[in-house]
Amino acid sequence: MKWMIVEKAEELAQVTYQLLKNEIERQDGNLTIGLATGSSPLGVYEEWRKDSLDCSNVTTVNLDEYIGLSPEHPQSYHTFMKTHLFDAVTFKQSYLPIGDTDDANQESERYERLVRELGVDLQLLGIGSNGHIAFNEPGTSFDATTHVTELTESTREANQRFFDQLEDVPSHAITMGLSTIMEAKKILLVASSARKAEAVRDMMEGPATIDCPATILQRHADVMIVLDEEAASLLSEEAKRTGRAAYENFK
Ligand code: F6R
């Protein structure tokens, strides 16, 4: 794992977008990028919208979608992506799991095949405060492929801010599995705020365990983690020094 610790919160999105852009340019725009929703990538998408990068050959594939919400639903991840990125940046093709399906297991299988056929070159990730990545909650097998998952209460509560009330937050989602995510050639994870500090410490310094799904990333050959000081606050002093130095070098 490699990591950078930025000085100011606003630099987090700029650095993460720059890394993503470097990869798009390195591959002449012919690549597949895995995308995430939630607060973590919001600043990155803002940077992307402001830029005039040609993404007409870039394919995108999202990590997850709530079950029971149609693509047009205001809180669906389809709508989130449209609002924050797809309306402003033209991609070759963009995929998300279909949440309003009669057979979510079949949709999961279809999506797993699709993701593997596309082959993800770079996967953008956030991390939940309980260590989840995508919607792989604690206890999920490291071997899991795209599947239907029940969201934990803490995840539903964390995501309530996007809904009117807790009861409106769907209980289930279709999510890429941990083994699906591990197939990505490169992984770029972004985390900010003290809310993520414990999960970040466990992911980077704890033992690899299904109790903290993000620890699987320790086994990936090409992971870059971009942190602000608050998210990095529980890391060892040595890890903090390394992360700050990596950022100085990058600047
Ligand atoms: C979203 C996703 C989730 C989020 C995580 C963090 O597609 O896969 O794993 O990345 O819940 O959420 P935020 O960024 O809102 O703190």
Boltz pocket constraint, residues with backbone or C-beta under 6 A from the ligand:
constraints:
  - pocket:
      binder: B
      contacts: [[A, 35], [A, 36], [A, 37], [A, 38], [A, 39], [A, 40], [A, 41], [A, 63], [A, 64], [A, 125], [A, 126], [A, 127], [A, 128], [A, 129], [A, 132], [A, 133], [A, 134], [A, 135]]
      max_distance: 6.0
